[in-house]
């Protein structure tokens, strides 16, 4: 019905009219989908955040993930809430959003501040949209997340194998991606000193790091680690083994030390504190030994890890220098921060040259002051407390999830900052928090506790609550319709 009208408008009004009509048609479609097929919006959000995080609508440069994310939240408001959850973690996230909004209002300098805050708030607030779903639908969304991350991992592995992104990225040029060979300096010798910020020692080598459709290898590492942890609790049997093997191989190829350390330290926490069966303990030792040996046989991985913290490791010395300079950069703006749309958050080369601190909690303080930074720290601390409880359950997959969450919070968030300043990566951390809450609910219902005299098999999905325990909150109320006639 709008087709002839759109054709006439395009002929008479040119590009502006075409864009306006396209927007109107998209709004009509969005309203229909939100009313009749709301879960499609959730699936769309997950796919574009995880697989095409930097994709834009052709011609209008509007992030695709943002439209789907806003649509999901509106769909939630248009339908009766199927599940009502509450927890200290959710309260901390809500406080973080409120305090961040307050800091943005106090430091407001340009309308761009509102746009930047909105993107971040949608990514963070998506937690409440997901936790309004019943557990069965939430798990389906989580599985779509894992499938999408695995697709991006395979795409990235193909780019590494070909040595170029030319043929891998070209199909997605229409949504804003562009093909380019991306090589990153890694490794180096421990005996050749560095004399400048951009110097690289003699005999250093160049290796291509897996970035996938996340583009940046460190961002890819963050997404893949979160997907790996979620895979363990949502899949069983051969599917779990296959998906986790692909994701772990992709994590190794990112050469992200923070990502690798998060997985290894998470597994170590489980090994030390989880009351696992002897068979599982031996299997974990064997898996880590075989995986570690295989990874160290790859020259790029060996150079990257062996060069860490050496004289040629620019990352280590630059991070120390940035932390020392942090109080000076804050000046008198400790309470509400320096602002939301600063150049260091928009211009990568500028941020790199100026060596701004690469630490998520400190960046939260830098942008939003102590009111936002302490709120973010509260989310991290509460999440780690919940994760520690998961490690002590009888479920090995959920224990691994808890271990990786703690390692990620204490290592990755202190070595990198995308989850604070890049909305797409904020979405990834939101998914991490969502399934932490989901796992904690199962723990409190007794679904992660083995019966007396037995053991909870890693391939046994969580069962119903114990006798006398309250029914799962997710069983209350009707599910959000995935499709209606």
C-alpha positions as CSV (number, residue, x, y, z in Angstrom):
1,X,0.0,0.0,0.0
2,X,2.9,2.4,0.8
3,X,4.8,1.2,-2.3
4,X,3.3,3.6,-4.9
5,X,3.5,6.5,-2.4
6,X,7.1,5.8,-1.8
7,X,7.9,5.7,-5.5
8,X,6.2,9.1,-6.1
9,X,8.0,10.6,-3.1
10,X,11.4,9.3,-4.3
11,X,10.8,10.7,-7.8
12,X,9.8,14.2,-6.5
13,X,11.8,14.6,-3.3
14,X,15.0,12.8,-4.0
15,X,17.1,11.1,-1.4
16,X,15.7,12.9,1.7
17,X,12.2,11.9,0.8
18,X,13.3,8.3,0.0
19,X,14.9,8.1,3.4
20,X,11.9,9.5,5.2
21,X,9.5,7.0,3.4
22,X,11.9,4.2,4.1
23,X,11.9,5.2,7.8
24,X,8.1,5.3,7.9
25,X,7.8,1.9,6.3
26,X,10.3,0.5,8.7
27,X,8.3,2.0,11.6
28,X,5.2,0.3,10.3
29,X,6.9,-3.0,10.0
30,X,8.5,-2.6,13.5
31,X,5.2,-1.9,15.1
32,X,3.6,-4.9,13.5
33,X,6.5,-7.2,14.5
34,X,6.5,-5.7,18.1
35,X,2.8,-6.5,18.4
36,X,2.6,-9.9,16.7
37,X,6.1,-11.4,16.8
38,X,8.0,-9.7,19.7
39,X,10.6,-12.4,20.1
40,X,11.8,-11.7,16.6
41,X,13.1,-8.4,17.9
42,X,15.0,-10.1,20.6
43,X,16.5,-12.5,18.1
44,X,17.4,-9.6,15.8
45,X,19.1,-7.7,18.6
46,X,21.2,-10.8,19.5
47,X,22.2,-11.5,15.9
48,X,23.3,-8.0,15.0
49,X,25.1,-7.4,18.3
50,X,26.9,-10.6,18.2
51,X,27.5,-11.2,14.5
52,X,27.3,-7.7,12.9
53,X,27.9,-5.4,15.8
54,X,29.1,-2.5,13.5
55,X,26.5,-2.9,10.9
56,X,24.4,0.1,9.8
57,X,21.2,0.6,7.9
58,X,22.3,1.5,4.3
59,X,22.0,5.2,3.6
60,X,21.1,6.4,7.0
61,X,24.1,5.3,9.1
62,X,21.8,4.1,12.0
63,X,23.2,1.1,13.9
64,X,21.1,-1.9,13.2
65,X,21.5,-3.4,16.7
66,X,20.2,-0.1,18.3
67,X,17.0,-0.3,16.4
68,X,16.3,-3.9,17.3
69,X,17.3,-3.2,20.9
70,X,14.9,-0.3,21.2
71,X,12.2,-2.4,19.5
72,X,12.7,-5.2,22.1
73,X,12.3,-2.8,25.0
74,X,9.2,-1.3,23.4
75,X,7.8,-4.8,22.7
76,X,8.3,-5.6,26.4
77,X,6.3,-2.5,27.3
78,X,3.5,-3.4,24.9
79,X,3.0,-7.0,26.3
80,X,2.2,-8.0,29.8
81,X,5.4,-8.9,31.6
82,X,5.6,-12.7,31.8
83,X,8.1,-12.9,34.6
84,X,8.8,-10.6,37.6
85,X,12.3,-11.0,38.9
86,X,14.2,-9.0,41.5
87,X,17.7,-9.4,43.0
88,X,20.6,-7.3,44.3
89,X,22.3,-7.6,41.0
90,X,19.3,-6.1,39.1
91,X,19.0,-3.3,41.6
92,X,22.7,-2.5,41.2
93,X,22.3,-2.3,37.4
94,X,19.3,0.0,37.8
95,X,21.3,2.2,40.1
96,X,24.1,2.3,37.6
97,X,21.8,3.5,34.9
98,X,20.3,6.2,37.2
99,X,23.7,7.5,38.4
100,X,25.1,7.5,34.9
101,X,22.1,9.5,33.7
102,X,22.7,12.0,36.5
103,X,26.4,12.4,35.6
104,X,25.4,12.9,31.9
105,X,22.9,15.6,32.9
106,X,25.4,17.4,35.1
107,X,28.2,17.4,32.6
108,X,25.9,18.0,29.5
109,X,27.6,19.9,26.8
110,X,26.1,18.9,23.5
111,X,23.1,16.8,22.2
112,X,25.6,14.1,21.3
113,X,25.8,13.4,25.0
114,X,22.2,12.3,25.0
115,X,22.7,10.0,22.0
116,X,25.8,8.4,23.6
117,X,24.0,7.9,26.9
118,X,21.0,6.5,25.1
119,X,23.0,3.9,23.3
120,X,24.7,2.8,26.5
121,X,21.5,2.8,28.5
122,X,19.7,0.7,25.9
123,X,22.6,-1.8,26.0
124,X,22.6,-1.9,29.8
125,X,18.8,-1.8,30.2
126,X,18.4,-4.7,27.8
127,X,19.1,-6.8,30.9
128,X,15.6,-6.1,32.2
129,X,14.0,-6.9,28.8
130,X,15.7,-10.3,28.7
131,X,15.0,-11.1,32.4
132,X,11.3,-10.5,31.7
133,X,11.2,-13.6,29.5
134,X,10.3,-17.0,30.9
135,X,13.3,-19.3,31.2
136,X,12.5,-21.4,28.1
137,X,12.4,-18.3,25.9
138,X,15.4,-16.8,27.6
139,X,17.4,-19.9,26.9
140,X,16.4,-19.8,23.3
141,X,17.6,-16.3,23.0
142,X,20.8,-17.4,24.7
143,X,21.3,-20.2,22.2
144,X,20.9,-17.7,19.3
145,X,23.6,-15.7,21.0
146,X,25.9,-18.7,21.0
147,X,25.2,-19.6,17.4
148,X,25.8,-16.0,16.2
149,X,29.1,-15.8,18.1
150,X,30.2,-19.1,16.6
151,X,29.3,-17.9,13.2
152,X,31.5,-14.8,13.7
153,X,34.2,-17.0,15.1
154,X,34.2,-19.2,12.0
155,X,34.2,-16.2,9.8
156,X,37.2,-14.8,11.6
157,X,39.0,-18.1,11.4
158,X,38.5,-18.2,7.7
159,X,39.9,-14.7,7.4
160,X,43.0,-15.8,9.3
161,X,43.4,-18.8,7.1
162,X,43.1,-16.7,3.9
163,X,45.4,-14.0,5.4
164,X,42.9,-11.3,4.2
165,X,39.4,-10.0,5.0
166,X,38.8,-9.2,1.3
167,X,36.5,-12.2,0.5
168,X,35.2,-12.6,4.0
169,X,33.8,-9.1,4.6
170,X,32.9,-8.1,1.1
171,X,29.4,-9.6,1.3
172,X,28.6,-7.3,4.2
173,X,29.8,-4.0,2.6
174,X,26.2,-3.0,2.1
175,X,25.7,-2.7,5.9
176,X,28.9,-0.7,6.4
177,X,31.7,-3.2,6.7
178,X,34.8,-2.8,4.5
179,X,37.5,-5.3,3.6
180,X,41.0,-4.6,4.7
181,X,44.0,-6.6,5.7
182,X,44.5,-6.1,9.5
183,X,47.8,-7.1,10.9
184,X,48.8,-6.4,14.5
185,X,52.4,-6.4,15.9
186,X,52.9,-9.1,18.4
187,X,55.8,-10.9,20.0
188,X,59.3,-9.4,19.8
189,X,62.5,-10.1,21.6
190,X,63.2,-9.6,25.3
191,X,66.7,-8.2,24.7
192,X,66.0,-5.3,22.4
193,X,64.9,-2.2,24.4
194,X,62.2,0.1,23.2
195,X,63.1,3.8,22.9
196,X,59.7,5.3,22.0
197,X,56.0,4.8,22.2
198,X,55.6,3.3,18.7
199,X,59.0,1.5,18.5
200,X,59.1,-2.2,17.9
201,X,62.2,-4.2,18.7
202,X,64.3,-6.0,16.2
203,X,63.2,-9.5,15.0
204,X,59.6,-8.8,16.0
205,X,57.1,-10.5,13.8
206,X,53.7,-9.6,12.4
207,X,50.8,-12.0,12.8
208,X,47.2,-11.6,11.8
209,X,44.9,-11.8,14.8
210,X,41.3,-13.0,14.6
211,X,38.9,-10.2,14.8
212,X,35.9,-11.7,13.0
213,X,33.1,-9.3,12.4
214,X,33.9,-7.6,15.7
215,X,36.9,-6.2,13.8
216,X,39.1,-5.6,16.8
217,X,40.8,-8.8,18.2
218,X,40.4,-7.7,21.9
219,X,36.7,-7.0,21.4
220,X,36.4,-10.4,19.7
221,X,38.1,-12.0,22.7
222,X,35.5,-10.4,25.0
223,X,32.6,-11.6,23.0
224,X,34.0,-15.1,22.5
225,X,34.8,-15.6,26.2
226,X,31.2,-14.7,27.2
227,X,29.8,-17.0,24.5
228,X,32.0,-19.8,25.7
229,X,30.7,-19.5,29.2
230,X,27.1,-19.3,28.1
231,X,27.6,-22.4,25.9
232,X,28.5,-24.5,28.9
233,X,25.2,-23.9,30.7
234,X,22.8,-23.9,27.7
235,X,24.1,-26.9,25.7
236,X,24.8,-30.5,26.5
237,X,26.6,-33.5,24.9
238,X,28.2,-33.2,21.4
239,X,26.7,-29.8,20.8
240,X,28.5,-28.4,23.9
241,X,31.8,-30.0,23.0
242,X,31.6,-28.9,19.3
243,X,30.6,-25.3,20.0
244,X,33.1,-24.8,22.9
245,X,35.9,-26.3,20.8
246,X,35.3,-23.8,18.0
247,X,34.9,-20.9,20.4
248,X,38.1,-21.8,22.3
249,X,40.1,-22.1,19.1
250,X,38.9,-18.7,18.0
251,X,39.8,-17.2,21.4
252,X,43.4,-18.5,21.0
253,X,43.6,-17.0,17.5
254,X,42.6,-13.6,18.8
255,X,45.9,-13.6,20.7
256,X,44.0,-11.6,23.4
257,X,46.0,-12.2,26.6
258,X,43.1,-10.9,28.7
259,X,40.6,-13.4,27.0
260,X,43.0,-16.3,27.4
261,X,43.7,-15.4,31.0
262,X,40.0,-15.2,31.8
263,X,39.4,-18.7,30.6
264,X,42.5,-20.2,32.2
265,X,42.0,-18.5,35.5
266,X,38.3,-19.3,35.5
267,X,39.1,-23.0,35.0
268,X,41.7,-22.8,37.8
269,X,39.2,-21.3,40.2
270,X,36.9,-24.2,39.4
271,X,39.7,-26.7,39.8
272,X,40.6,-25.4,43.2
273,X,37.2,-24.6,44.7
274,X,34.6,-26.8,43.0
275,X,33.9,-30.2,44.6
276,X,34.1,-32.1,41.3
277,X,34.3,-35.8,40.7
278,X,37.8,-37.3,40.3
279,X,37.0,-38.2,36.7
280,X,36.0,-34.6,35.9
281,X,39.2,-33.3,37.6
282,X,41.4,-35.6,35.5
283,X,39.4,-34.7,32.3
284,X,40.0,-31.0,33.1
285,X,43.7,-31.5,33.6
286,X,44.0,-33.4,30.4
287,X,42.0,-30.9,28.4
288,X,44.0,-27.9,29.7
289,X,47.3,-29.8,29.0
290,X,46.4,-30.7,25.5
291,X,44.9,-27.3,24.7
292,X,47.8,-25.5,26.2
293,X,50.4,-27.6,24.4
294,X,48.5,-27.2,21.1
295,X,48.2,-23.4,21.5
296,X,51.9,-23.0,22.3
297,X,52.8,-24.9,19.1
298,X,51.4,-22.0,17.1
299,X,54.2,-19.4,16.6
300,X,52.0,-16.4,17.0
301,X,50.6,-17.6,20.3
302,X,54.0,-18.5,21.6
303,X,55.5,-15.2,20.6
304,X,52.6,-13.3,22.1
305,X,52.6,-15.0,25.4
306,X,56.4,-15.3,25.8
307,X,56.8,-11.6,25.1
308,X,54.3,-10.6,27.7
309,X,55.7,-8.3,30.4
310,X,59.1,-8.1,28.8
311,X,61.1,-5.1,27.8
312,X,59.3,-4.9,24.5
313,X,55.8,-5.3,25.9
314,X,54.3,-1.8,25.2
315,X,51.0,-2.8,26.8
316,X,52.4,-3.3,30.3
317,X,54.5,-0.1,30.5
318,X,51.8,2.0,28.9
319,X,49.1,0.7,31.3
320,X,51.3,1.6,34.3
321,X,51.9,5.1,32.9
322,X,48.2,5.6,32.2
323,X,47.2,4.7,35.8
324,X,49.9,7.1,37.2
325,X,48.5,9.9,35.0
326,X,44.8,9.1,35.9
327,X,44.4,11.5,38.9
328,X,45.9,14.3,36.9
329,X,43.4,13.7,34.0
330,X,40.5,13.7,36.4
331,X,41.4,17.2,37.8
332,X,38.4,18.6,39.8
333,X,35.8,16.3,38.0
334,X,35.9,13.4,40.4
335,X,32.2,13.5,41.4
336,X,30.4,13.6,38.0
337,X,33.3,12.9,35.6
338,X,34.7,14.6,32.5
339,X,31.7,14.0,30.2
340,X,30.1,11.5,27.9
341,X,31.3,12.4,24.4
342,X,35.0,13.0,24.9
343,X,37.4,12.7,22.0
344,X,39.2,9.7,23.5
345,X,35.9,7.8,23.3
346,X,35.4,8.6,19.6
347,X,38.9,8.8,18.1
348,X,40.9,5.6,18.5
349,X,44.2,6.9,17.3
350,X,43.9,9.9,19.6
351,X,43.2,7.8,22.6
352,X,46.1,5.5,21.7
353,X,48.5,8.4,21.3
354,X,47.4,10.1,24.5
355,X,47.5,6.7,26.3
356,X,44.3,7.0,28.2
357,X,43.8,4.4,30.9
358,X,42.5,1.1,29.6
359,X,40.6,-0.1,32.6
360,X,36.8,-0.4,32.7
361,X,36.1,0.8,36.3
362,X,38.5,3.7,35.9
363,X,37.1,4.7,32.5
364,X,33.6,4.6,34.1
365,X,34.9,7.1,36.7
366,X,36.7,9.1,34.0
367,X,33.4,9.5,32.0
368,X,30.8,9.6,34.7
369,X,32.7,10.3,37.9
370,X,32.5,8.5,41.2
371,X,28.7,8.4,41.1
372,X,28.8,6.2,38.0
373,X,32.1,4.4,38.7
374,X,31.2,3.2,42.2
375,X,27.8,2.0,40.9
376,X,29.6,0.0,38.2
377,X,32.0,-1.4,40.8
378,X,28.9,-2.5,42.8
379,X,27.6,-4.4,39.8
380,X,31.0,-6.2,39.5
381,X,31.3,-7.0,43.2
382,X,27.7,-8.3,43.5
383,X,28.2,-10.3,40.3
384,X,31.4,-11.9,41.7
385,X,29.7,-12.8,44.9
386,X,27.0,-14.6,42.9
387,X,29.6,-16.3,40.7
388,X,31.5,-17.5,43.8
389,X,28.3,-19.2,45.0
390,X,28.0,-20.9,41.6
391,X,31.5,-22.3,41.8
392,X,30.4,-24.2,45.0
393,X,27.4,-25.8,43.4
394,X,27.4,-29.4,42.1
395,X,27.0,-28.3,38.5
396,X,30.4,-28.2,36.7
397,X,29.1,-26.1,33.8
398,X,27.6,-23.5,36.1
399,X,30.8,-23.6,38.3
400,X,32.8,-22.9,35.1
401,X,30.5,-20.0,34.3
402,X,31.0,-18.5,37.8
403,X,34.8,-19.0,37.5
404,X,35.0,-17.3,34.1
405,X,32.8,-14.4,35.3
406,X,35.1,-13.8,38.3
407,X,38.3,-14.0,36.1
408,X,36.7,-11.8,33.5
409,X,35.7,-9.2,36.1
410,X,39.2,-9.1,37.7
411,X,41.4,-9.5,34.6
412,X,39.7,-8.4,31.4
413,X,37.8,-5.4,32.9
414,X,41.1,-4.2,34.4
415,X,43.1,-4.6,31.2
416,X,40.5,-3.3,28.7
417,X,37.5,-0.9,28.6
418,X,35.2,-1.6,25.6
419,X,32.3,-2.8,27.9
420,X,32.1,0.8,29.2
421,X,32.5,3.0,26.1
422,X,31.4,0.8,23.2
423,X,27.7,0.1,23.3
424,X,28.0,-3.2,21.3
425,X,30.4,-4.5,24.0
426,X,28.2,-3.2,26.7
427,X,25.5,-5.5,25.3
428,X,27.9,-8.4,25.5
429,X,28.5,-7.8,29.2
430,X,24.8,-7.4,29.7
431,X,24.3,-11.0,28.4
432,X,27.0,-12.1,30.8
433,X,25.0,-10.6,33.7
434,X,21.7,-11.9,32.5
435,X,22.8,-15.6,32.5
436,X,24.5,-15.1,35.8
437,X,21.2,-14.1,37.2
438,X,19.5,-17.0,35.5
439,X,22.1,-19.4,36.9
440,X,21.7,-17.9,40.4
441,X,18.0,-18.5,40.3
442,X,18.5,-22.2,39.4
443,X,21.0,-22.4,42.4
444,X,18.5,-20.9,44.8
445,X,15.8,-23.3,43.6
446,X,18.1,-26.3,44.3
447,X,18.3,-27.2,40.6
448,X,22.1,-27.2,40.7
449,X,22.4,-29.5,43.8
450,X,23.0,-33.2,43.3
451,X,20.8,-35.7,45.2
452,X,22.3,-37.3,48.3
453,X,24.8,-40.0,47.5
454,X,24.9,-39.0,43.8
455,X,26.5,-36.5,41.6
456,X,25.2,-34.0,39.1
457,X,26.5,-35.0,35.7
458,X,27.9,-32.2,33.5
459,X,25.5,-33.3,30.8
460,X,22.4,-33.3,33.0
461,X,20.3,-30.2,32.4
462,X,19.0,-28.4,35.6
463,X,16.0,-30.1,37.0
464,X,12.9,-28.8,38.7
465,X,13.2,-27.2,42.2
466,X,13.4,-29.6,45.2
467,X,10.3,-30.6,47.1
468,X,9.2,-27.7,49.2
469,X,11.1,-25.1,47.2
470,X,9.0,-22.4,45.4
471,X,8.2,-23.0,41.8
472,X,10.5,-21.3,39.3
473,X,9.6,-17.6,38.9
474,X,9.8,-18.2,35.1
475,X,6.9,-20.6,35.2
476,X,4.5,-17.9,36.3
477,X,2.5,-16.1,33.7
478,X,2.2,-16.6,29.9
479,X,5.3,-16.5,27.7
480,X,5.9,-13.6,25.4
481,X,4.4,-14.7,22.0
482,X,7.1,-15.7,19.5
483,X,4.4,-15.7,16.8
484,X,0.7,-15.3,16.7
485,X,-1.9,-16.0,14.1
